[in-house]
């Protein structure tokens, strides 16, 4: 059944790729047709080759393939959208057919729009947004606490050590009492992370760092990830609770692990202010029923680019931002880092500064 579903999806995707290639062939002027379609095809090949040899090729080669290959996804998406819109415009007699056949103007316009969107999206990704939240609690705390929260760093072949160093600077600038990471700290495999000694940068954070597992930690072999966390000085909460100055931090195992504990088991006997870290924001009603004060999740990236953000908004009860159910406040983060192409369109890269104080 799963194999059949995969084949159906693969055939559908190949049909869409064929649709884009056909339109590129039609719109490209004269002798450039072969060149344009061949380059687009080779770009796509880089995407698939990247996954095939990522953890075997030299890190430099794998990094280039990752960066180049994954940007193809965005180009493909926006070329597809533009060609669909152009077909609709032609059928509705809003634009002439000649604009999309052997047309220098049409070709430059389509490719130019995609190039500009991708360039702007690349710059936008590198801007990191600071979201500040203040919670006044009637539960006793030892002191006013500042907690920095971030999810989906996806450290690896594209979010490199120099980028991590910038993020560590942003975190330290907040003078946090505690730093909580909401999963997917690593991306796809640990080879570049280990060879680049990313742990060295994480150890520069001037506060305790706690995290939970995300689905990408499972893709990267959990045992190896746990050793990396230990080397980096990160405390892993895996279906466990830890206490910090009157705050009870509950870390759930990722739902990838079907044997993870039920939330009600983890909160039994807790009386302090509760923060729940749960990477994937499914079944938000569970935190409300368990009396959680604040839940932090990530995973969605809010689709990373429009219009995929519309899809995540449909898939999840809340795919990004603050949300409240009963007495439980939630924040679903679109992520500090990103998976795949370092491009954000209609979404943002962010970290959260949470202030918790007594009434």
BELURBEL-V151476 format. One record per residue. N is the residue number from 1. RES is the residue in three letters. OMEGA is omega as a letter, one per 20 degrees, with the letter a starting at -180 (* if undefined). BURIAL is + if it has 24 or more other ideal C-beta (glycine too) atoms within 12 Angstrom, else -. Layout:
# BELURBEL-V151476
n:N res:RES omega:OMEGA burial:BURIAL
n:N res:RES omega:OMEGA burial:BURIAL
This chain:
# BELURBEL-V151476
n:1 res:UNK omega:r burial:-
n:2 res:UNK omega:r burial:-
n:3 res:UNK omega:r burial:-
n:4 res:UNK omega:r burial:-
n:5 res:UNK omega:r burial:-
n:6 res:UNK omega:a burial:-
n:7 res:UNK omega:r burial:-
n:8 res:UNK omega:r burial:-
n:9 res:UNK omega:a burial:-
n:10 res:UNK omega:r burial:-
n:11 res:UNK omega:r burial:-
n:12 res:UNK omega:r burial:-
n:13 res:UNK omega:r burial:-
n:14 res:UNK omega:r burial:-
n:15 res:UNK omega:r burial:-
n:16 res:UNK omega:r burial:-
n:17 res:UNK omega:r burial:+
n:18 res:UNK omega:r burial:-
n:19 res:UNK omega:r burial:-
n:20 res:UNK omega:r burial:+
n:21 res:UNK omega:r burial:+
n:22 res:UNK omega:r burial:-
n:23 res:UNK omega:r burial:+
n:24 res:UNK omega:r burial:+
n:25 res:UNK omega:a burial:+
n:26 res:UNK omega:a burial:+
n:27 res:UNK omega:a burial:+
n:28 res:UNK omega:a burial:+
n:29 res:UNK omega:r burial:-
n:30 res:UNK omega:a burial:-
n:31 res:UNK omega:a burial:-
n:32 res:UNK omega:a burial:-
n:33 res:UNK omega:a burial:-
n:34 res:UNK omega:a burial:-
n:35 res:UNK omega:a burial:-
n:36 res:UNK omega:a burial:+
n:37 res:UNK omega:r burial:+
n:38 res:UNK omega:r burial:-
n:39 res:UNK omega:r burial:-
n:40 res:UNK omega:r burial:+
n:41 res:UNK omega:r burial:-
n:42 res:UNK omega:r burial:-
n:43 res:UNK omega:r burial:+
n:44 res:UNK omega:r burial:+
n:45 res:UNK omega:r burial:-
n:46 res:UNK omega:a burial:+
n:47 res:UNK omega:a burial:+
n:48 res:UNK omega:r burial:-
n:49 res:UNK omega:r burial:-
n:50 res:UNK omega:a burial:+
n:51 res:UNK omega:a burial:+
n:52 res:UNK omega:a burial:-
n:53 res:UNK omega:a burial:-
n:54 res:UNK omega:a burial:+
n:55 res:UNK omega:r burial:+
n:56 res:UNK omega:a burial:-
n:57 res:UNK omega:r burial:-
n:58 res:UNK omega:a burial:-
n:59 res:UNK omega:r burial:+
n:60 res:UNK omega:r burial:-
n:61 res:UNK omega:a burial:-
n:62 res:UNK omega:r burial:+
n:63 res:UNK omega:r burial:+
n:64 res:UNK omega:r burial:-
n:65 res:UNK omega:r burial:+
n:66 res:UNK omega:a burial:+
n:67 res:UNK omega:a burial:+
n:68 res:UNK omega:a burial:+
n:69 res:UNK omega:a burial:+
n:70 res:UNK omega:r burial:+
n:71 res:UNK omega:r burial:+
n:72 res:UNK omega:a burial:+
n:73 res:UNK omega:a burial:+
n:74 res:UNK omega:r burial:+
n:75 res:UNK omega:r burial:+
n:76 res:UNK omega:a burial:+
n:77 res:UNK omega:a burial:+
n:78 res:UNK omega:r burial:+
n:79 res:UNK omega:r burial:+
n:80 res:UNK omega:a burial:+
n:81 res:UNK omega:a burial:+
n:82 res:UNK omega:a burial:+
n:83 res:UNK omega:r burial:+
n:84 res:UNK omega:r burial:-
n:85 res:UNK omega:r burial:-
n:86 res:UNK omega:r burial:+
n:87 res:UNK omega:r burial:-
n:88 res:UNK omega:a burial:-
n:89 res:UNK omega:r burial:-
n:90 res:UNK omega:r burial:-
n:91 res:UNK omega:a burial:-
n:92 res:UNK omega:r burial:-
n:93 res:UNK omega:r burial:-
n:94 res:UNK omega:r burial:-
n:95 res:UNK omega:a burial:-
n:96 res:UNK omega:r burial:-
n:97 res:UNK omega:a burial:-
n:98 res:UNK omega:a burial:-
n:99 res:UNK omega:a burial:-
n:100 res:UNK omega:r burial:+
n:101 res:UNK omega:a burial:+
n:102 res:UNK omega:a burial:-
n:103 res:UNK omega:r burial:+
n:104 res:UNK omega:a burial:-
n:105 res:UNK omega:a burial:-
n:106 res:UNK omega:a burial:+
n:107 res:UNK omega:a burial:+
n:108 res:UNK omega:a burial:-
n:109 res:UNK omega:a burial:-
n:110 res:UNK omega:a burial:+
n:111 res:UNK omega:r burial:+
n:112 res:UNK omega:r burial:-
n:113 res:UNK omega:a burial:-
n:114 res:UNK omega:a burial:+
n:115 res:UNK omega:a burial:-
n:116 res:UNK omega:r burial:-
n:117 res:UNK omega:a burial:+
n:118 res:UNK omega:r burial:+
n:119 res:UNK omega:r burial:-
n:120 res:UNK omega:r burial:-
n:121 res:UNK omega:r burial:+
n:122 res:UNK omega:r burial:+
n:123 res:UNK omega:a burial:-
n:124 res:UNK omega:r burial:+
n:125 res:UNK omega:a burial:+
n:126 res:UNK omega:r burial:-
n:127 res:UNK omega:a burial:-
n:128 res:UNK omega:a burial:+
n:129 res:UNK omega:r burial:+
n:130 res:UNK omega:r burial:-
n:131 res:UNK omega:a burial:+
n:132 res:UNK omega:r burial:-
n:133 res:UNK omega:r burial:+
n:134 res:UNK omega:r burial:-
n:135 res:UNK omega:r burial:+
n:136 res:UNK omega:a burial:-
n:137 res:UNK omega:r burial:+
n:138 res:UNK omega:r burial:-
n:139 res:UNK omega:a burial:+
n:140 res:UNK omega:r burial:-
n:141 res:UNK omega:r burial:+
n:142 res:UNK omega:a burial:-
n:143 res:UNK omega:r burial:-
n:144 res:UNK omega:a burial:-
n:145 res:UNK omega:r burial:+
n:146 res:UNK omega:a burial:+
n:147 res:UNK omega:r burial:+
n:148 res:UNK omega:a burial:+
n:149 res:UNK omega:r burial:+
n:150 res:UNK omega:r burial:+
n:151 res:UNK omega:r burial:+
n:152 res:UNK omega:r burial:+
n:153 res:UNK omega:r burial:+
n:154 res:UNK omega:r burial:+
n:155 res:UNK omega:r burial:+
n:156 res:UNK omega:a burial:+
n:157 res:UNK omega:a burial:+
n:158 res:UNK omega:r burial:+
n:159 res:UNK omega:a burial:+
n:160 res:UNK omega:a burial:+
n:161 res:UNK omega:r burial:+
n:162 res:UNK omega:r burial:-
n:163 res:UNK omega:r burial:+
n:164 res:UNK omega:r burial:+
n:165 res:UNK omega:r burial:-
n:166 res:UNK omega:r burial:+
n:167 res:UNK omega:r burial:+
n:168 res:UNK omega:r burial:+
n:169 res:UNK omega:r burial:-
n:170 res:UNK omega:a burial:+
n:171 res:UNK omega:a burial:+
n:172 res:UNK omega:r burial:-
n:173 res:UNK omega:r burial:-
n:174 res:UNK omega:a burial:+
n:175 res:UNK omega:a burial:-
n:176 res:UNK omega:r burial:+
n:177 res:UNK omega:a burial:+
n:178 res:UNK omega:r burial:+
n:179 res:UNK omega:a burial:+
n:180 res:UNK omega:r burial:+
n:181 res:UNK omega:a burial:+
n:182 res:UNK omega:r burial:+
n:183 res:UNK omega:a burial:+
n:184 res:UNK omega:r burial:+
n:185 res:UNK omega:r burial:+
n:186 res:UNK omega:a burial:+
n:187 res:UNK omega:a burial:+
n:188 res:UNK omega:a burial:+
n:189 res:UNK omega:a burial:+
n:190 res:UNK omega:a burial:+
n:191 res:UNK omega:a burial:+
n:192 res:UNK omega:r burial:+
n:193 res:UNK omega:a burial:+
n:194 res:UNK omega:a burial:+
n:195 res:UNK omega:r burial:-
n:196 res:UNK omega:a burial:+
n:197 res:UNK omega:r burial:-
n:198 res:UNK omega:r burial:+
n:199 res:UNK omega:r burial:+
n:200 res:UNK omega:r burial:-
n:201 res:UNK omega:a burial:+
n:202 res:UNK omega:r burial:+
n:203 res:UNK omega:r burial:-
n:204 res:UNK omega:r burial:+
n:205 res:UNK omega:a burial:+
n:206 res:UNK omega:r burial:-
n:207 res:UNK omega:r burial:+
n:208 res:UNK omega:r burial:+
n:209 res:UNK omega:r burial:+
n:210 res:UNK omega:a burial:+
n:211 res:UNK omega:r burial:+
n:212 res:UNK omega:r burial:+
n:213 res:UNK omega:r burial:+
n:214 res:UNK omega:a burial:+
n:215 res:UNK omega:a burial:+
n:216 res:UNK omega:r burial:+
n:217 res:UNK omega:r burial:+
n:218 res:UNK omega:r burial:+
n:219 res:UNK omega:a burial:+
n:220 res:UNK omega:a burial:+
n:221 res:UNK omega:a burial:-
n:222 res:UNK omega:a burial:+
n:223 res:UNK omega:r burial:-
n:224 res:UNK omega:r burial:-
n:225 res:UNK omega:r burial:+
n:226 res:UNK omega:r burial:+
n:227 res:UNK omega:r burial:-
n:228 res:UNK omega:r burial:+
n:229 res:UNK omega:a burial:+
n:230 res:UNK omega:r burial:-
n:231 res:UNK omega:a burial:-
n:232 res:UNK omega:a burial:+
n:233 res:UNK omega:r burial:-
n:234 res:UNK omega:r burial:+
n:235 res:UNK omega:a burial:+
n:236 res:UNK omega:r burial:+
n:237 res:UNK omega:a burial:+
n:238 res:UNK omega:a burial:+
n:239 res:UNK omega:a burial:+
n:240 res:UNK omega:a burial:+
n:241 res:UNK omega:r burial:+
n:242 res:UNK omega:a burial:+
n:243 res:UNK omega:a burial:+
n:244 res:UNK omega:r burial:+
n:245 res:UNK omega:r burial:+
n:246 res:UNK omega:r burial:+
n:247 res:UNK omega:r burial:+
n:248 res:UNK omega:a burial:+
n:249 res:UNK omega:a burial:+
n:250 res:UNK omega:r burial:+
n:251 res:UNK omega:r burial:+
n:252 res:UNK omega:r burial:+
n:253 res:UNK omega:a burial:+
n:254 res:UNK omega:a burial:+
n:255 res:UNK omega:r burial:+
n:256 res:UNK omega:r burial:+
n:257 res:UNK omega:a burial:-
n:258 res:UNK omega:a burial:-
n:259 res:UNK omega:a burial:-
n:260 res:UNK omega:a burial:+
n:261 res:UNK omega:r burial:+
n:262 res:UNK omega:a burial:-
n:263 res:UNK omega:a burial:+
n:264 res:UNK omega:r burial:-
n:265 res:UNK omega:a burial:-
n:266 res:UNK omega:a burial:+
n:267 res:UNK omega:a burial:+
n:268 res:UNK omega:r burial:-
n:269 res:UNK omega:a burial:-
n:270 res:UNK omega:a burial:+
n:271 res:UNK omega:a burial:-
n:272 res:UNK omega:r burial:+
n:273 res:UNK omega:a burial:+
n:274 res:UNK omega:r burial:+
n:275 res:UNK omega:r burial:+
n:276 res:UNK omega:r burial:+
n:277 res:UNK omega:r burial:+
n:278 res:UNK omega:a burial:+
n:279 res:UNK omega:a burial:+
n:280 res:UNK omega:a burial:+
n:281 res:UNK omega:r burial:+
n:282 res:UNK omega:r burial:+
n:283 res:UNK omega:a burial:-
n:284 res:UNK omega:r burial:+
n:285 res:UNK omega:a burial:-
n:286 res:UNK omega:r burial:+
n:287 res:UNK omega:r burial:+
n:288 res:UNK omega:a burial:+
n:289 res:UNK omega:a burial:-
n:290 res:UNK omega:r burial:+
n:291 res:UNK omega:r burial:+
n:292 res:UNK omega:r burial:+
n:293 res:UNK omega:a burial:+
n:294 res:UNK omega:r burial:+
n:295 res:UNK omega:r burial:+
n:296 res:UNK omega:r burial:+
n:297 res:UNK omega:r burial:+
n:298 res:UNK omega:r burial:+
n:299 res:UNK omega:a burial:+
n:300 res:UNK omega:a burial:+
n:301 res:UNK omega:a burial:+
n:302 res:UNK omega:r burial:+
n:303 res:UNK omega:a burial:+
n:304 res:UNK omega:a burial:+
n:305 res:UNK omega:r burial:+
n:306 res:UNK omega:j burial:+
n:307 res:UNK omega:r burial:-
n:308 res:UNK omega:r burial:+
n:309 res:UNK omega:r burial:+
n:310 res:UNK omega:a burial:-
n:311 res:UNK omega:r burial:-
n:312 res:UNK omega:r burial:+
n:313 res:UNK omega:r burial:-
n:314 res:UNK omega:a burial:-
n:315 res:UNK omega:a burial:-
n:316 res:UNK omega:r burial:+
n:317 res:UNK omega:r burial:+
n:318 res:UNK omega:a burial:+
n:319 res:UNK omega:r burial:+
n:320 res:UNK omega:r burial:+
n:321 res:UNK omega:r burial:+
n:322 res:UNK omega:a burial:+
n:323 res:UNK omega:r burial:+
n:324 res:UNK omega:r burial:-
n:325 res:UNK omega:a burial:+
n:326 res:UNK omega:a burial:-
n:327 res:UNK omega:a burial:-
n:328 res:UNK omega:r burial:+
n:329 res:UNK omega:a burial:+
n:330 res:UNK omega:r burial:+
n:331 res:UNK omega:r burial:+
n:332 res:UNK omega:a burial:+
n:333 res:UNK omega:r burial:+
n:334 res:UNK omega:r burial:+
n:335 res:UNK omega:r burial:+
n:336 res:UNK omega:r burial:+
n:337 res:UNK omega:a burial:+
n:338 res:UNK omega:r burial:+
n:339 res:UNK omega:r burial:+
n:340 res:UNK omega:a burial:+
n:341 res:UNK omega:r burial:+
n:342 res:UNK omega:a burial:+
n:343 res:UNK omega:r burial:+
n:344 res:UNK omega:r burial:+
n:345 res:UNK omega:a burial:+
n:346 res:UNK omega:r burial:+
n:347 res:UNK omega:a burial:+
n:348 res:UNK omega:r burial:+
n:349 res:UNK omega:a burial:+
n:350 res:UNK omega:r burial:+
n:351 res:UNK omega:a burial:+
n:352 res:UNK omega:r burial:+
n:353 res:UNK omega:a burial:+
n:354 res:UNK omega:r burial:+
n:355 res:UNK omega:r burial:+
n:356 res:UNK omega:a burial:+
n:357 res:UNK omega:r burial:+
n:358 res:UNK omega:r burial:-
n:359 res:UNK omega:* burial:-
